[in-house]
Amino acid sequence: MADKQHMQAPSPAVIRRADYRAPDWLVPQIALDFSLDPAVTRVRAIMTVVRNGDHQRPIKLDGDALVPLVVKVDGVERNQDGWTLQAGALVIDLPGDRHEIETLVEICPKSNTQLMGLYASDGLLCTQCEAEGFRRITFFPDRPDILSRYSVRMEADRKDCPVLLTNGDPVASGDLEGGRHWVKWTDPYPKPCYLFAMVAGNLQVNTDTFTTMSGRKVSLGIWVREEDLPRTGHAMTALKNSMAWDEKTYGREYDLDVFNIVAVSDFNFGAMENKGLNIFNSRYILADPETATDADYDAVEGVVAHEYFHNWSGNRVTCRDWFQLSLKEGFTVFRDQQFSADMGSAAVKRIEDVRVLRAAQFPEDGGPLAHPVRPESYMEISNFYTATIYNKGAELIRMMALMLGPERFRKGADLYFDRHDGQAVTCEDFVRAMEDGGGIDLSQFRLWYEQAGTPRVKALLSHDVTTGQATLSLEQNIPPTPGQTNKKPVTIPLRVALFDSTTGTHQGDELLMLTQEKQQFDFNGFPAPPVLSINRGFSAPVIVDTNRSQKDLAFLSAHDDDPFARYEAMQQLMVNVLMASIAGGAADATPIIEAIRRTLSDTGLDDAFIADTVTLPSESYLGDQMNIVDPQSIHAVREKLRAKIARRLEKEWRDVHSRTSANSFSLSPAAKGARRLRNTALAYINAADSADAAKLAFTQFKQADNMTEQHGALSVLANGSSSERIAALDIFYNRYRDNALVLDKWFQTQALATRNDTVEQVMELAAHRDFTLANPNRARALYGAFAANQFGFHHHSGKGYTLLADAIIALDRLNPQTAARLVPPLGRWRRFGEQRGAAMRAELQRILAAPGLSKDVTEQVSKSLG
């Protein structure tokens, strides 16, 4: 069966959105009966099937890696003359319009290394069905527009699996002979099969309750291994806060009597929103000060909220087909971003969200894997769980919310949920609800869903001293992307303000709607040239090129009252100096240094915002500003500027590091901000290369009472070559070698180090006794981090490319989904010059030639090669 699983078709089939057809058969009811065992699990399914429409086509039940034992129709068993297997699917001719189909199959969870369907994870049995994993559990029409009511019975050995969980509410249980037991659950809400979930194993639970706005008490449970139970408190708090926030902000109430979360060690995704039983990668549930950084705490809170919010934006209203994936993901990412902003610093959250968008989605939009938010075709849907679907999709919702305003956006959201509750719908249905509820025409805005690519906006501000009129000339352009050469202008909402350079004030924030290729906007009442603040709050996911001078940017970095625009001005100030230096020109760093000095001394700013603002743009971001990326030059120039800032402001950095040391642990925004700024100061102190720099970092490492400061110091030391580096890495490893999530940080930190020997270090780590490709977290921690390390990955020897290609080929045999997600860094070969590009392309060709390559990796590589 394994050999068959890895047989590759010569040319994987392309699925096209234009070919969508309503399902031939519906399945209103399904009863599942599991006899669970890691080696051989038997699954009995009894389905009511109803012909959908006037046709005589047979029913096709998708299947993958299933061994059929019994097939019955209306209680009568059919031999193999009464059904066929076609590419794994069970095909049955049915004469009438309504039937009962019963199947019995065998599956082997412990050999399921793909982690799709039912699989074994460190003693547990658990499922992952999105996008097409349910077909690896039983025969079923595995598509999101088949909504069914589920009744599930599970039986297992009580000793090994005392806990049996699935969707819905528990209704019955009992004991069986031979030490086995059973539990039955029912889910009253129709759902697509991708939302089915089941977990069986030896788990302990953190219990709580939540009373909904209508007064119904919901039992909450977070299920983990006994030793992990103390680290579930933060996740439970996040869950309860999410439930309350969704009621207050969107009027959405939870609808079952039970809500469970289970944390598992082996998981392809971050988490999954299965109805009433969310299954999580343990990294997004477990947290305590000793083992989790502040970023980990924020991630737990955000992901718990995201999956809970899916109960309405994804479960009660779901996708008609997988081309509509952003219908649920883009909307839900926007909702979890709103939630996190309300729970902490809205300004810092917005900066973080944009940083992620620019680091992941903008390069995707500018590369061979670019695709619209609503794609037109795919070979493997798992490849489309991308930053474009999630993060750019969220920006589209944010733009609609901005154009509508809070009240009208809420009306549109209410209409969407009320109109489509219990349905599988499209992105168009969401946009239409916004139009109808908010009273707005979004005809042109729909192009954001259809066109790939990041729009570039050229903004030129001119001033007429005689009339006091300022004129803002805007021009938009969307570069060609694969399959889309000519783009139409899109609707771009741009928040702008014009500052008086003498008073540091402006006359108000305006929302300009750029809808044409070129437009002009006039502003009166400016006797002197104003300073332009544009795309305030990052109101649109675009790249803005302006004619603002370094003096203008320095002014905005000190005076702009929009936090994101102030941050952006500082970042652009730095980018301009760095890019000029990379090009070989003279660049004055003094404005940057003075702007940082001013920012550090501004008592009106919170520490987290300061930390973000004074940090230099990443090497990858600088690479994105170049037509041909030169990793070595970028690294050298950035390090030189960082050292200059560090030395010129060394006293200030040491003062900040000392000031933020008296910080008792809490998760308040102020405490988290202090830790963040302390780590930033430590990094600058080390960049100054003072005699005691490594010692200071090592002291912070040893004395830290929380993972944020300990890991911050370790990251600083990992980039150097001091004796303290080796000591800190050894201490960290020996302290946390039995904690998988923290050990991931140990691998990741070394893979991200900007050292000349990082490639060799990663090779050694790949052979380490604690490294395994079988666990997606560990594979991502090493290879994913290394591929994101622009300086290390693009080593002039080309060893990094070979290392990653070897990992992709080996990992593809175990877990194609995780392997496919490692391909994009090689796919950017056109951006890295002739020599590097040829080496990257050669590795892609070597991957494509590997025997038995999955369609997941085949699609990514073939598109990357173009």
C-alpha positions in Angstrom: 0.0 0.0 0.0 2.9 2.4 0.8 4.5 1.8 -2.6 1.2 2.6 -4.3 0.8 5.7 -2.2 4.0 7.1 -3.6 3.3 6.2 -7.2 3.3 9.5 -9.2 1.1 10.1 -12.2 3.1 11.5 -15.1 1.1 14.7 -15.0 -1.1 15.5 -11.9 -4.6 16.6 -12.8 -5.4 20.3 -12.6 -8.6 21.2 -10.8 -10.2 24.4 -12.1 -12.7 26.7 -10.5 -14.5 27.2 -13.7 -15.3 23.4 -13.8 -17.2 23.5 -10.5 -20.4 21.4 -10.5 -22.9 20.9 -7.7 -22.5 17.4 -6.1 -24.3 14.5 -7.8 -25.3 13.0 -4.5 -25.9 14.6 -1.0 -25.3 12.8 2.3 -27.7 14.3 4.9 -26.9 11.7 7.5 -23.9 9.6 8.4 -23.3 7.2 11.3 -19.6 6.1 12.0 -18.5 3.2 14.2 -14.8 3.0 15.0 -13.1 -0.1 16.4 -9.8 1.7 17.3 -6.4 0.1 17.3 -3.1 1.7 16.1 -2.2 -1.2 13.9 -5.6 -2.0 12.4 -8.6 0.2 12.9 -12.0 -0.8 11.4 -14.4 1.9 10.4 -18.0 1.2 9.6 -20.0 4.0 7.9 -23.7 4.0 7.3 -24.8 6.9 5.0 -28.1 8.2 3.8 -27.5 9.3 0.2 -29.9 11.4 -1.9 -29.6 12.1 -5.6 -29.1 15.8 -6.3 -30.7 16.8 -9.5 -32.1 15.1 -12.7 -29.3 12.8 -13.7 -28.4 9.1 -13.7 -24.7 9.4 -12.6 -23.4 6.8 -10.1 -22.3 7.9 -6.6 -18.5 8.4 -6.2 -17.1 8.0 -2.7 -13.6 9.2 -2.4 -11.0 6.9 -0.8 -7.3 6.8 -0.2 -5.3 4.0 1.4 -8.5 2.2 2.5 -9.0 -1.6 2.5 -12.7 -2.2 1.7 -14.2 -5.2 3.5 -17.9 -4.8 3.1 -20.1 -2.7 0.8 -23.9 -2.8 1.3 -26.7 -0.9 -0.4 -30.0 -0.8 1.4 -28.9 -3.6 3.7 -27.9 -6.0 0.9 -24.2 -6.8 0.5 -22.8 -6.2 -2.9 -19.9 -8.3 -4.2 -17.2 -6.7 -6.4 -19.4 -6.9 -9.4 -21.7 -4.3 -7.7 -19.0 -1.7 -7.2 -15.6 -0.5 -8.6 -12.6 1.2 -7.4 -11.4 4.1 -9.6 -8.2 5.9 -8.5 -9.1 4.9 -4.9 -12.7 6.0 -5.1 -15.6 3.6 -4.6 -18.1 4.0 -7.5 -21.6 2.5 -7.2 -24.5 2.5 -9.7 -27.7 3.3 -7.9 -31.1 3.0 -9.5 -33.3 5.3 -7.4 -33.0 8.7 -5.7 -32.5 7.7 -2.0 -30.5 4.9 -0.5 -28.6 3.7 2.5 -24.9 2.8 1.9 -22.9 0.8 4.4 -19.1 0.3 4.1 -16.6 -1.4 6.4 -12.9 -0.5 5.8 -9.6 -1.1 7.5 -6.9 1.5 8.0 -3.5 1.6 9.7 -3.0 4.7 11.8 0.5 3.9 13.0 1.9 3.8 9.4 0.2 7.1 8.4 3.2 9.4 8.2 1.3 11.9 6.1 -0.6 13.0 9.3 -3.8 13.2 7.2 -6.8 11.1 8.1 -6.5 9.0 11.3 -2.9 8.7 12.5 -0.9 7.9 15.6 0.9 10.6 17.5 3.1 9.8 20.5 0.6 7.3 21.9 -2.6 9.1 20.7 -4.9 8.4 17.8 -6.1 11.6 16.2 -7.4 13.0 12.9 -6.7 15.8 10.5 -9.2 16.0 7.7 -8.7 19.4 6.1 -8.5 19.6 3.2 -9.0 16.1 1.9 -8.1 13.8 4.8 -11.5 12.3 5.5 -11.1 10.0 2.4 -8.3 8.4 4.4 -10.8 7.4 7.1 -13.7 6.1 5.1 -15.3 6.2 1.7 -17.2 9.5 1.3 -17.7 12.3 -1.2 -14.9 14.4 0.2 -15.8 17.9 -0.7 -16.8 20.9 1.4 -20.3 21.4 -0.1 -21.5 18.1 1.3 -23.0 18.9 4.7 -24.1 16.0 6.9 -25.3 15.4 10.4 -22.9 13.0 12.2 -23.4 10.3 14.8 -20.2 8.7 16.0 -19.5 5.6 18.1 -16.0 4.8 19.2 -14.6 1.8 21.0 -11.1 1.2 22.2 -9.0 -0.4 24.9 -9.8 1.5 28.1 -6.2 1.2 29.4 -4.6 2.8 26.3 -7.5 5.1 25.3 -9.5 6.0 28.4 -10.5 9.3 26.6 -12.6 9.1 23.4 -13.5 12.5 21.9 -15.2 13.6 18.7 -17.4 16.4 17.5 -20.7 17.5 19.1 -22.0 16.4 22.5 -21.6 13.0 24.2 -24.8 11.0 24.5 -24.0 7.5 25.8 -21.1 5.3 26.9 -20.4 1.8 28.2 -18.0 -1.1 28.9 -17.2 -4.0 26.7 -15.5 -7.3 27.2 -11.7 -7.6 27.1 -11.1 -4.3 28.8 -12.6 -2.2 26.0 -15.2 0.6 26.3 -17.3 2.7 24.0 -18.6 6.3 23.7 -21.2 7.8 21.4 -21.4 11.4 20.3 -23.9 13.3 18.1 -23.4 16.6 16.4 -26.7 18.4 15.6 -25.2 20.8 13.1 -24.7 19.7 9.5 -21.0 20.0 8.6 -18.6 19.2 5.8 -16.4 16.1 6.4 -13.2 18.3 6.6 -14.5 19.4 10.0 -14.8 15.9 11.4 -12.4 15.1 14.2 -11.6 12.4 16.7 -9.0 11.8 19.4 -8.4 8.7 21.5 -5.7 8.3 24.1 -4.6 8.8 27.7 -5.2 12.5 28.4 -5.8 14.8 31.3 -8.1 17.8 31.1 -8.2 21.4 32.3 -11.9 22.1 32.7 -13.8 25.3 33.0 -17.2 26.8 32.0 -18.4 29.7 30.0 -21.9 31.2 30.2 -23.1 32.6 26.9 -25.0 35.8 26.5 -28.3 33.9 26.4 -27.4 32.2 29.7 -26.4 28.8 28.5 -23.5 27.1 30.4 -20.8 25.6 28.1 -18.4 23.0 29.4 -14.8 23.7 28.3 -12.0 21.3 28.2 -8.3 21.4 27.2 -7.0 17.9 26.9 -3.2 17.2 27.1 -0.7 14.8 28.5 -0.6 14.8 32.3 2.8 16.4 32.5 1.6 19.3 30.3 -1.5 20.2 32.3 0.1 23.0 34.2 0.9 24.8 31.0 -2.7 25.1 29.7 -3.9 28.0 31.8 -3.1 30.7 29.3 -4.9 28.8 26.5 -8.0 28.5 28.7 -8.0 32.2 29.5 -7.6 33.0 25.8 -10.6 30.7 24.9 -12.9 32.4 27.4 -11.8 35.8 26.3 -12.4 34.8 22.7 -15.9 33.6 23.4 -16.8 36.8 25.2 -15.2 39.0 22.5 -17.1 37.3 19.7 -20.3 37.9 21.5 -19.6 41.5 22.1 -18.0 42.4 18.7 -19.9 40.2 16.3 -22.9 39.0 18.3 -21.9 35.4 17.7 -22.7 32.9 20.5 -21.4 29.4 20.9 -23.9 26.7 20.0 -23.0 23.4 21.6 -22.9 22.3 25.2 -19.3 21.2 25.0 -16.2 22.8 23.6 -13.0 20.7 23.6 -9.4 21.4 22.6 -6.8 18.7 22.3 -3.0 19.3 21.9 -1.0 16.8 19.9 2.7 16.6 19.1 2.6 15.8 15.4 0.5 18.2 13.3 0.9 19.6 9.8 -0.9 22.8 10.7 -1.0 25.2 13.6 -4.5 24.0 14.6 -7.8 22.9 13.2 -11.3 24.3 13.9 -13.2 21.0 13.8 -16.7 21.6 15.1 -16.7 21.5 18.9 -13.3 19.6 19.0 -10.4 21.8 18.0 -7.2 19.8 17.5 -4.0 21.9 18.1 -0.3 21.6 17.5 0.9 21.6 21.0 3.1 24.6 20.4 -0.1 26.7 20.3 -1.5 25.5 23.6 1.3 24.9 26.0 2.9 27.9 27.7 4.5 29.0 31.0 7.2 31.6 31.7 10.0 29.1 31.8 9.4 27.5 28.4 7.4 30.0 26.3 8.5 33.4 25.1 6.1 36.4 25.0 5.7 35.7 21.3 4.7 32.2 22.1 2.1 33.5 24.6 0.7 35.9 21.9 0.6 33.0 19.4 -1.3 30.8 21.7 -3.8 33.6 22.4 -4.2 34.4 18.7 -4.5 30.8 17.4 -6.9 29.8 20.1 -9.0 32.8 19.1 -8.7 32.1 15.4 -9.9 28.5 15.7 -12.8 29.5 18.0 -13.9 32.3 15.7 -14.1 29.7 12.9 -17.2 28.3 14.7 -19.1 30.9 12.7 -16.7 32.1 10.0 -16.0 28.7 8.6 -18.2 26.1 10.4 -21.7 27.5 10.5 -21.0 29.2 7.2 -18.5 27.2 5.2 -16.8 27.1 1.8 -18.6 25.8 -1.3 -15.3 24.6 -2.8 -11.6 24.9 -1.9 -11.1 27.9 -4.3 -13.2 29.8 -1.7 -10.7 29.0 1.1 -10.1 32.7 1.9 -13.8 33.0 2.6 -13.2 31.4 5.9 -9.5 32.0 6.5 -9.1 35.6 5.4 -12.2 36.7 7.4 -11.1 34.7 10.4 -7.5 36.0 10.3 -9.0 39.5 10.3 -11.1 38.6 13.3 -8.2 37.2 15.3 -6.2 40.3 14.4 -8.9 42.5 15.8 -9.1 40.4 18.9 -5.4 40.5 19.6 -5.3 44.2 19.0 -8.0 44.6 21.6 -6.2 42.3 24.1 -2.9 44.2 23.8 -1.4 47.1 21.9 -3.2 47.8 18.7 -0.3 49.7 17.3 2.2 47.0 17.9 -0.2 44.3 16.6 -0.7 46.2 13.3 3.1 46.5 12.9 3.5 42.8 13.5 0.7 41.9 11.0 2.2 44.0 8.3 5.7 42.7 9.0 4.4 39.1 8.5 2.6 40.2 5.3 5.7 41.7 3.8 7.9 38.8 4.8 5.7 36.1 3.5 3.0 37.3 1.2 4.7 40.1 -0.8 7.5 37.7 -1.9 4.8 35.1 -2.8 3.0 37.7 -4.9 6.2 38.6 -6.7 7.3 35.0 -7.4 6.4 32.0 -9.5 3.9 30.8 -7.0 1.8 34.0 -7.1 -2.0 33.4 -7.2 -5.1 35.4 -6.5 -6.9 35.4 -3.2 -9.4 33.2 -4.9 -7.3 30.9 -7.1 -8.4 29.7 -10.5 -6.7 26.2 -10.4 -4.6 23.9 -8.4 -3.1 20.4 -8.5 -3.0 19.9 -4.7 -5.2 22.0 -2.5 -2.9 21.7 0.4 -0.4 24.0 -1.4 -2.9 26.8 -1.2 -2.8 27.3 2.5 -0.7 30.3 1.8 0.0 33.8 3.0 -2.0 35.1 0.1 -5.1 33.2 1.2 -4.7 34.0 4.9 -2.9 37.3 5.3 -3.7 39.1 2.0 -7.3 37.7 2.4 -7.5 39.4 5.8 -6.3 42.7 4.3 -9.2 42.5 1.8 -11.6 42.2 4.7 -9.8 45.1 6.5 -10.2 47.3 3.4 -13.9 46.6 3.2 -14.3 47.3 7.0 -12.4 50.6 6.5 -14.5 51.7 3.5 -17.8 50.8 5.3 -17.0 52.0 8.8 -17.7 50.0 12.0 -21.5 50.2 12.0 -22.1 49.3 8.4 -19.4 46.6 8.4 -21.2 45.0 11.4 -24.5 45.1 9.5 -22.8 43.4 6.5 -21.3 40.7 8.8 -24.7 40.1 10.5 -26.4 39.8 7.1 -23.7 37.3 5.9 -24.1 35.1 8.9 -27.9 35.2 9.0 -28.3 34.8 5.2 -25.9 31.9 4.9 -26.1 30.0 8.2 -25.8 26.3 7.5 -24.7 26.8 3.9 -21.5 26.3 1.8 -20.9 29.6 0.0 -18.4 31.7 -2.0 -16.3 34.8 -1.6 -18.8 36.5 -3.8 -21.5 35.8 -1.3 -19.5 37.5 1.4 -18.8 40.6 -0.8 -22.5 40.7 -1.7 -23.5 40.7 1.9 -21.2 43.6 2.6 -22.8 45.5 -0.3 -26.3 44.8 0.8 -25.7 45.3 4.5 -23.4 48.3 4.1 -25.0 50.1 1.2 -21.9 50.2 -1.0 -20.9 49.2 -4.5 -17.9 46.8 -4.5 -17.9 45.9 -8.2 -14.4 47.2 -8.8 -13.2 46.0 -5.4 -13.9 42.4 -6.5 -10.7 42.6 -8.7 -8.7 42.1 -5.5 -10.0 38.5 -5.4 -9.3 37.9 -9.1 -5.9 39.4 -9.6 -2.6 38.3 -8.1 0.3 40.6 -7.4 1.0 43.4 -5.0 0.0 46.9 -6.4 2.6 49.6 -6.4 1.5 53.1 -5.8 3.6 56.1 -6.9 2.8 59.1 -4.8 4.2 62.5 -5.7 3.3 65.5 -3.6 3.8 69.0 -5.1 3.1 72.4 -3.7 2.2 75.8 -5.2 3.5 78.5 -2.9 1.4 81.2 -4.5 -1.9 79.5 -4.1 -1.1 77.4 -1.0 -2.4 74.4 -2.8 -0.8 70.9 -2.4 -1.4 68.3 -5.1 -1.0 64.6 -4.5 -0.6 62.7 -7.7 -1.2 58.9 -7.4 -0.4 56.2 -10.0 -1.1 52.5 -9.5 0.5 49.6 -11.3 0.2 45.8 -10.7 3.2 43.8 -12.1 2.6 40.8 -14.3 2.2 37.4 -12.5 2.0 33.9 -13.8 -1.0 33.6 -16.1 -1.9 37.3 -15.6 0.0 39.8 -17.7 -2.4 42.7 -18.0 -4.0 44.0 -14.8 -6.9 46.3 -14.3 -6.8 49.1 -11.7 -8.1 48.1 -8.3 -9.9 50.1 -5.6 -7.2 51.2 -3.1 -8.3 53.0 0.0 -5.4 55.2 1.2 -5.5 57.1 4.5 -3.5 60.3 4.3 -2.6 63.3 6.3 -0.6 66.4 5.4 1.5 67.8 8.2 2.6 71.3 8.8 6.4 71.0 9.2 6.6 73.9 11.6 3.9 72.9 14.1 4.1 69.1 13.7 0.3 69.0 13.3 -2.2 68.2 10.5 -5.8 69.2 9.6 -7.2 65.7 9.8 -7.0 62.3 8.4 -8.6 61.7 5.0 -9.5 58.5 3.2 -8.7 58.8 -0.5 -10.1 56.2 -2.9 -7.6 55.5 -5.7 -9.7 53.7 -8.4 -8.0 54.7 -11.6 -4.6 54.2 -13.0 -3.8 57.9 -12.3 -5.6 60.4 -10.1 -4.9 63.7 -8.5 -6.1 65.1 -5.2 -5.8 68.8 -4.2 -5.5 70.2 -0.7 -5.7 73.9 0.1 -4.5 76.1 3.0 -0.7 75.3 3.0 1.5 78.4 2.8 4.5 76.2 3.1 5.1 72.7 1.6 3.4 70.1 3.8 4.8 66.7 4.7 2.9 63.6 3.4 1.8 60.8 5.7 0.3 58.1 3.5 -1.2 54.6 3.8 -1.7 55.4 7.5 -2.4 52.3 9.5 -1.4 50.4 6.4 -4.9 51.0 5.0 -4.1 49.0 1.8 -1.7 46.1 1.1 0.4 48.0 -1.4 3.9 49.2 -1.9 4.1 53.0 -1.9 6.9 54.9 -3.5 7.0 58.6 -2.6 9.2 61.6 -3.2 9.6 62.3 0.5 13.1 63.3 1.5 15.1 62.0 4.4 14.3 65.2 6.2 10.6 64.5 5.7 10.9 60.9 7.0 12.9 62.1 10.0 10.2 64.6 10.7 7.4 62.0 10.5 9.4 59.5 12.7 9.2 62.2 15.4 5.8 63.7 14.9 3.4 61.4 13.0 0.4 60.6 15.3 -0.4 57.4 13.5 1.7 54.7 15.1 2.1 52.6 12.0 3.0 55.7 9.8 5.6 56.8 12.4 7.1 53.3 12.4 7.0 53.2 8.6 8.8 56.6 8.3 11.7 55.3 10.5 11.9 52.1 8.6 12.0 53.9 5.2 14.6 56.3 6.6 16.8 53.2 7.3 16.0 51.5 4.0 17.1 54.5 2.1 20.5 54.7 3.8 21.0 50.9 3.5 20.1 50.7 -0.1 22.3 53.6 -1.0 25.2 52.0 0.8 24.5 48.6 -1.0 24.6 50.5 -4.3 28.0 51.9 -3.4 26.9 55.5 -2.7 27.6 57.7 0.3 24.8 57.5 2.9 24.6 59.7 6.0 23.5 57.6 9.0 23.2 60.6 11.3 19.5 61.2 10.7 18.8 57.6 11.7 20.9 57.8 14.8 19.3 61.0 15.9 15.8 59.6 15.2 16.6 56.5 17.3 18.0 58.7 20.1 14.8 60.8 20.0 12.6 57.7 20.0 14.4 56.1 22.9 13.9 59.2 25.0 10.2 59.7 24.1 8.4 58.8 27.4 5.0 58.9 25.6 5.8 55.7 23.6 5.4 52.2 24.9 8.5 50.0 25.0 7.2 47.4 22.5 6.6 50.1 19.9 10.0 51.6 20.5 11.6 48.1 20.0 9.9 47.7 16.7 10.7 51.2 15.5 14.4 51.2 16.3 15.1 47.7 14.8 16.7 47.7 11.4 14.7 46.2 8.5 15.5 42.5 8.0 17.9 41.3 5.4 15.1 39.5 3.5 13.1 42.8 3.4 16.1 44.6 2.0 16.5 41.9 -0.6 12.9 42.4 -1.6 13.8 46.0 -2.5 16.4 44.8 -5.1 15.9 43.4 -8.6 18.8 41.0 -8.1 19.4 40.1 -4.4 23.0 40.2 -3.1 22.8 38.5 0.3 26.5 39.1 1.2 26.4 42.8 0.4 23.1 43.2 2.3 24.5 41.5 5.3 27.7 43.4 5.3 26.1 46.8 4.9 23.3 46.1 7.5 25.9 44.9 10.0 28.0 48.0 9.5 25.1 50.3 10.1 24.0 48.3 13.1 27.4 48.6 14.6 27.5 52.3 14.0 24.2 52.8 15.7 25.3 50.6 18.5 28.5 52.4 19.1 27.1 56.0 18.8 24.3 55.2 21.2 26.0 52.6 23.4 25.3 54.6 26.6 21.6 54.8 25.7 21.4 51.1 24.9 23.0 50.2 28.2 20.7 52.6 30.1 17.7 50.9 28.4 19.0 47.5 29.2 19.4 48.4 32.8 16.1 50.2 33.1 14.1 47.3 31.7 15.8 44.7 34.0 13.5 45.4 37.0 10.6 43.7 35.4 8.7 41.1 37.4 7.0 38.6 35.1 3.5 39.3 33.9 1.7 39.3 30.6 0.7 43.0 30.8 1.5 45.0 27.6 4.0 47.1 29.7 5.9 44.1 31.0 6.0 42.4 27.6 7.2 45.6 26.0 9.9 46.0 28.6 11.3 42.5 27.8 11.1 43.1 24.1 13.0 46.4 24.3 15.6 44.9 26.7 16.4 42.2 24.1 16.6 44.8 21.4 19.0 46.8 23.5 21.1 43.7 24.2 21.4 43.0 20.5 22.7 46.5 19.9 25.1 46.4 22.8 26.6 43.2 21.3 26.7 44.8 17.8 29.0 47.5 19.3 31.5 44.6 20.0 32.5 45.9 23.4 34.8 43.8 25.5 32.1 42.8 27.9 29.2 42.4 25.4 29.2 38.6 25.3 29.6 38.5 29.1 26.6 40.8 29.5 24.5 38.6 27.2 25.6 35.5 29.0 24.7 37.1 32.4 21.2 37.8 31.1 20.9 34.3 29.8 21.8 32.8 33.2 19.8 35.1 35.3 16.6 35.3 33.3 13.5 34.1 35.0 11.6 33.8 31.8 12.1 32.3 28.3 11.7 35.6 26.5 14.9 37.1 28.1 16.8 33.8 28.1 16.1 33.0 24.5 16.7 36.7 23.5 20.2 36.4 25.0 20.8 33.0 23.4 19.9 34.4 20.0 22.4 37.2 20.4 25.1 34.8 21.5 24.3 32.3 18.7 25.3 34.9 16.1 28.8 35.4 17.6 31.8 33.3 18.1 32.5 33.8 21.8 33.1 31.0 24.3 29.9 32.1 25.9 28.0 31.0 22.8 29.1 27.4 23.2 28.4 27.4 26.9 24.9 28.9 26.5 23.9 26.5 23.7 25.1 23.5 25.9 23.3 24.8 29.0 20.1 25.4 27.0 20.2 21.9 25.4 20.8 20.1 28.6 18.1 22.0 30.5 15.4 21.5 27.9 16.4 18.3 26.0 13.2 16.6 27.2 10.9 19.4 26.2 10.2 19.0 22.5 8.8 22.5 22.0 11.8 24.3 23.7 14.3 22.0 21.9 12.8 23.2 18.7 14.0 26.7 19.7 17.5 25.3 20.1 17.5 23.9 16.6 15.9 27.0 15.1 18.2 29.5 16.8 21.3 27.9 15.3 19.6 27.6 11.9 18.9 31.4 11.9 22.4 32.4 13.0 24.1 34.7 10.6 27.5 33.0 10.7 29.8 32.0 7.9 29.5 28.4 9.0 25.8 28.2 9.4 25.4 25.7 6.6 27.8 23.3 8.2 26.1 23.9 11.6 22.8 22.9 10.0 24.3 19.8 8.5 25.6 18.7 11.9 22.2 19.4 13.5 20.4 17.3 10.8 22.5 14.4 12.0 21.8 15.1 15.7 20.2 12.3 17.7 17.3 14.6 18.6 16.5 15.6 15.1 13.7 13.8 13.1 12.0 14.6 9.9 8.9 12.7 11.1 7.8 15.6 13.3 6.7 18.7 11.3 7.6 21.1 14.1 11.2 19.8 14.3 11.6 19.8 10.5 10.3 23.3 10.3 12.5 24.4 13.2 15.7 23.4 11.4 15.1 23.5 7.6 12.3 26.1 7.6 14.3 28.5 9.7 17.5 27.9 7.7 15.7 28.6 4.4 14.5 31.9 5.9 18.1 32.8 6.8 19.0 34.8 3.7 22.6 35.1 4.6 23.1 31.5 5.6 20.9 29.8 3.0 22.4 31.7 0.1 26.0 30.9 1.0 28.2 31.3 -2.1 29.1 27.6 -2.1 25.6 26.6 -2.9 25.7 24.0 -0.1 22.5 25.5 1.4 20.5 24.7 -1.7 21.7 21.1 -1.8 21.0 20.7 1.9 17.4 21.9 1.5 16.7 19.9 -1.7 18.0 16.7 0.1 15.6 17.4 3.0 12.6 18.0 0.6 13.2 14.7 -1.2 13.6 12.7 2.0 10.6 14.4 3.7 8.3 14.0 0.7 8.4 10.2 1.3 7.1 10.8 4.8 4.9 13.9 4.7 4.3 15.6 1.3 2.5 18.6 2.8 5.4 19.6 5.0 7.9 18.9 2.2 6.0 21.1 -0.2 6.1 24.1 2.1 9.9 24.0 2.0 10.0 24.5 -1.8 9.3 28.3 -2.2 12.7 29.5 -1.0 14.3 27.6 -3.9 11.6 28.9 -6.2 12.9 32.4 -6.0 16.0 31.5 -8.1 15.4 34.3 -10.7 16.0 36.9 -8.0 19.5 35.8 -6.9 21.8 36.4 -9.9 23.1 34.1 -12.5 25.4 31.8 -10.4 23.1 31.4 -7.5 20.0 31.1 -9.7 21.6 28.3 -11.7 22.4 26.4 -8.6 18.9 26.8 -7.2 17.3 25.8 -10.5 19.5 22.7 -10.7 18.3 21.6 -7.2 14.7 22.1 -8.3 15.3 20.0 -11.3 16.9 17.3 -9.1 13.8 17.3 -6.9 11.5 17.0 -9.8 13.4 14.0 -11.1 13.1 12.1 -7.8 11.2 8.9 -8.2 7.7 8.7 -6.7 7.5 12.5 -6.1 4.1 13.5 -4.5 1.8 15.8 -6.4 2.2 18.3 -3.5 5.9 18.8 -4.2 5.5 18.3 -8.0 3.1 21.2 -8.2 5.4 23.5 -6.2 8.5 22.6 -8.1 7.1 22.6 -11.6 5.5 26.0 -11.0 8.8 27.3 -9.6 10.7 26.2 -12.6 8.1 27.9 -14.8 
